[in-house]
């Protein structure tokens, strides 16, 4: 795919290593959702989709969960959640085995994005450099703001929030895993907060217990340094 100044990626998101027990040779997989729960007595799954493709969970579509290939029997939408019945998952107990598992499809099944656009999984972890060649960090997250996406580019010291627009994204080289950007005038990075050091444990003071009611309790001696 040739580089382009248009940069807003479609929504099929995170790349992942091959989950299938017997995958096709060199076949990569793409995460398109995650199982967040079960629904009803028939083993239906509650799936949070991570794809803008409305056909991804259509009946007879194949998906991969926990190293197994499943075929969708039927699907129902409930607000932002999909209620998906899979062939072979016929009880709440069977469905519970898949809860909190990501849902994958083979990368070859993902439609080619429009010219000049990229799926999230294609650009996450990509090295980002300025037009001068100065390294800025790695693209670690894509924020969806409603207007245009924002690329979060971070190194160990600072992070950039770069708008995913054509005037900023100069070049995307998928083969080299590198993105070249034009930093907007006035935009500055923000420092990455250093992790707080662990607080040292202090010895607990023990209270003195006196059985003699006539004896006043004494203050405990402070611990020695």
Helices and strands as residue ranges (DSSP letters): E 15-16, E 29-39, E 44-49, E 62-65, E 68-78, E 81-86, H 92-96, E 102-106, G 107-109, H 120-123, E 127-130, E 135-144, E 149-154, E 158-163, E 169-173, E 178-181, E 190-191
